[in-house]
Amino acid sequence: MARAWTGYDFFVAEILGIPRRRWPIAVGMIALLAFALVRLQGRFDASDAKKAIAAAMSWKPAAGQTVFDALAGRGEGDPQCTGKVMSQLVGDVEVRCWTPKQPRIEYEFRVLLDGRRPPRAANDAAEQLVGAMVRK
């Protein structure tokens, strides 16, 4: 007895070239590919965040000390930082830093990973820190 074709069966079997008995394999391969891409993108984001943190902490707004040295020199402990990718296309990363003795005061910097422009202070605390470094 001949099987009646529905529109969907025809599309999948004839247009995509996937016979009905192989649909589970095709769906599994698509799911595996999606998982691999999501995991790979997460690794790229983590790598970009590390690069941005390093760029922000090694930035010298004036000829003197780095941002890391300025924060560590406050006597509040070594700064702790996190990075969040804001735009994967542009390479824009938001870096937030704080010191152990003053965890409520966050210093935010925006970093473009292309290296053409230096990091910039993105909140009042970071602007005051950079201002004090420039005045010295």
C-alpha positions in Angstrom: 0.0 0.0 0.0 1.4 3.4 -1.0 1.9 5.9 1.7 0.3 9.3 1.3 2.8 12.2 1.4 2.0 15.2 3.5 3.4 18.6 2.6 5.9 18.4 5.5 7.1 14.9 4.6 7.6 16.0 1.0 9.6 19.1 2.1 11.9 17.1 4.4 12.3 14.1 2.2 12.6 15.8 -1.2 13.9 19.3 -0.5 16.3 18.6 2.3 17.0 15.0 1.2 16.4 13.5 4.7 14.3 10.3 4.6 11.8 9.9 7.4 13.7 7.1 9.1 16.8 9.3 9.5 15.0 12.3 11.1 16.2 11.3 14.6 19.8 11.2 13.5 19.4 14.6 11.8 17.8 16.2 14.8 20.6 14.7 17.0 23.3 16.1 14.8 21.7 19.5 14.8 21.4 19.5 18.6 25.1 18.4 18.9 26.1 21.2 16.6 24.1 23.8 18.5 25.7 22.6 21.8 29.2 22.8 20.4 28.6 26.3 19.1 27.2 27.6 22.4 30.1 26.1 24.3 32.7 27.5 21.9 31.1 31.0 22.1 31.3 30.8 25.9 35.0 30.0 25.7 35.5 33.0 23.3 33.6 35.3 25.7 35.7 34.1 28.7 38.9 34.7 26.7 37.7 38.2 25.7 36.9 39.0 29.3 40.3 38.0 30.5 42.0 40.1 27.8 39.8 43.1 28.7 40.6 42.8 32.4 44.3 42.7 31.7 44.0 45.7 29.4 42.0 47.7 32.0 44.3 46.9 34.8 47.5 47.6 32.9 46.2 50.9 31.5 48.3 54.0 32.4 46.1 57.1 32.1 49.1 59.2 32.9 52.8 58.4 32.6 52.9 57.1 36.2 51.2 54.0 37.5 48.7 51.5 36.2 45.1 51.3 37.3 46.0 48.1 39.2 48.8 49.9 41.0 46.4 52.8 41.9 43.8 50.4 43.3 46.3 48.2 45.1 48.0 51.3 46.5 44.8 52.3 48.4 45.6 49.7 51.0 42.3 47.9 50.5 43.7 44.7 49.1 44.3 43.5 45.6 41.4 44.5 43.2 39.1 41.8 42.1 37.6 42.1 38.6 35.0 40.6 36.3 34.4 41.1 32.6 31.2 40.9 30.6 31.1 40.9 26.8 28.7 43.7 25.7 29.2 43.3 22.0 30.9 40.3 20.3 30.9 42.1 17.0 32.7 45.2 18.1 34.8 43.5 20.9 33.3 45.7 23.6 33.8 44.4 27.2 32.6 45.9 30.5 35.1 45.4 33.3 34.0 45.9 36.9 36.6 46.0 39.7 36.4 46.3 43.4 38.7 45.9 46.4 38.1 43.4 49.3 37.8 46.2 52.0 35.3 48.3 49.9 33.3 45.7 47.8 30.4 48.1 47.4 32.5 50.6 45.4 32.8 49.3 41.9 35.1 50.8 39.3 33.7 50.2 35.8 35.7 50.5 32.6 34.7 49.9 29.0 37.4 48.2 26.9 37.5 47.8 23.1 39.6 44.7 22.3 40.8 46.1 19.0 43.5 48.1 20.9 43.0 51.3 18.9 41.6 53.2 21.9 42.6 53.0 25.6 40.0 51.7 28.1 37.7 54.4 29.4 36.2 55.0 32.9 32.5 54.2 32.8 31.2 55.4 36.2 31.9 58.1 38.8 34.2 56.0 41.0 36.4 55.0 38.0 36.5 58.6 36.7 37.6 59.9 40.1 40.3 57.2 40.3 41.6 58.1 36.8 41.3 61.8 37.6 43.5 61.4 40.7 46.0 59.4 38.7 46.3 62.1 36.0 46.6 64.9 38.6 49.6 63.3 40.3 
